[in-house]
Amino acid sequence: MIPQDHPTAPQVRPRRQRATPVSRPPALIVLALCIATGAGSMQQSAVLPLLSRLQSSLHTTLTGATWAFTASLLCGAIATPLVSRFGTMYGRRLLLLITLVLLAIGSVAGGLATSLPLFIIARVLQGVSVAALPLAIGAVRELLPPARTASGIGVLSATMGTGVGLGFMISGLVAHYTSGYRAVFWISAAVAVIAIVLVAVAVHDLTPPVGGKPDILGAALLAAPLVCLLLAISQGRAWGWSSGPVLGLLAASVVLGASWVVVERRAADPLIAIGLVTHPATIGASLISALLSFALFSGFTLLPNFTETPTAAGYGFEASVLQAALYLLPTSLLMLILSLVVGRFLRRFSAATVVAAGAAIATLPELWLLVRHDRPADIYIAATLLGLGIGLAFPALGTLAIEHVNPAETAVASAVNSIARFVGGGVAGAVSGAVLSADTIKGSRLPTVHAYEVMFTIAACCVAAAAVIAGISGLMGRTATSRHDRAAG
């Protein structure tokens, strides 16, 4: 036997030792992480109903004002995988605090900005906060007792939808009681400060950071195709879907994406392991996430536009921004409430089964709106059904996206799923804008009611497809379990 200190002896890498656990109430941990992730989601949607005010205050065009949303979307998509990986390398708590500090700085900068370039920089800083979700899910999986993990992940997964709904509500209140937009950013800054304090007190790292050298090339090659894809999606309506810039961006996203795969396969310590991305469970969860996000964000886009339309168009209710936000309140509330109980369902049923059931329910509001949209009650019924379906599916989807990976890969796997949500939400906005602008009432820029019916049909097909994919995933999971049990027996 070769002695361990002999020069030719194999070197045994020391195990990562867990730090001494610090007792924190699980409820406090989840609360802190929910406020952190909710703040990131809230800032995404809060500016959308106020674009016309941004246009006036910043002396820019409507196209320029829409970059207030696009800049945050692009930054969030890029930051999510990077921050998730850095959380593993340098500690999730540290990276959570950094994202929240950037959110606070960006919020203050947005409230003070007097020109479009400065405002876009502020929105970029805010966009980093979206990466808090995968970090938070990784922290929950590590810090909470096993019996509370599914519930914690469910609540966090639902904060994306509830945060977006809350953003609309805040912007509605700001529009109703003020003549500007800056109050939205002061509120965002206050929420960020509260989140910083709570995370600093409640969250800690049980597992010491692993350190290592960042995969800079892999990060750049992942950021590039995401930027190209989301930029083409977000600007397709303005530039023209068949225009050279849009087609060039889509082609570049494919080429750069393929280059990223080649580089990451050869990397010693890749940003995201290709095996994780190509795992059937990851592909299924990502498709489901994109499809459900399409339905959710198309609802958040279509319903306010529909309800704010003047009755002279033959539909709509001439709702104010605040009233339009109130129509979405059932969706946000039900997503939050159901996230608290989905963990109990996951103790009896597989995550795929719960997701399939939620997606099936989420087809109902689209079908309802397809045939009934003449009264305010119809909108409330649809918003309630949407909240029931998405509220059931999203929390379980958070578990479905990570249950096939080891705990060390939780944040990265969640980041992959978050990127799919970005793409689904971005596509929803682009498709909604394209369909509504292509079919307008003669002599006006208002969409026809038929244009909305087309969008309701598309959304129904998306959630139905998500239900089918989730059902197939559940069947495959049960088959694999049966095989494993027979082999063990």
Secondary structure by P-SEA (a helix, b strand, c coil): cccccccccccccccccccccccccaaaaaaaaaaaaaaaaaaacccccaaaaaaaaacccccccaaaaaaaaaaaaaaaaaaaaaaaaccaaaaaaaaaaaaaaaaaaaaacccaaaaaaaaaaaaaccaaaaaaaaaaaccccccaaaaaaaaaaaaaaaaaaaaaaaaaaaaacccccaaaaaaaaaaaaaaaaaaaccccccccccccccaaaaaaaaaaaaaaaaaaaaaccccccccaaaaaaaaaaaaaaaaaaaaaaacccccccccccccaaaaaaaaaaaaaaaaaaaaaccaaaaaaccccccccccccaaaaaaaaaaaaaaaaaaaacaaaaaacccaaaaaaaaaaaaaaaaaaaacccccaaaaaaaaaaaaaaaaacaaaaaaaacccccccaaaaaaaaaaaaaaaaaaaaaaaaaaaaaaccccccccccaaaaaaaaaaaaaaaaaaaaaaaaaaaaaaaaaaaaaaaac
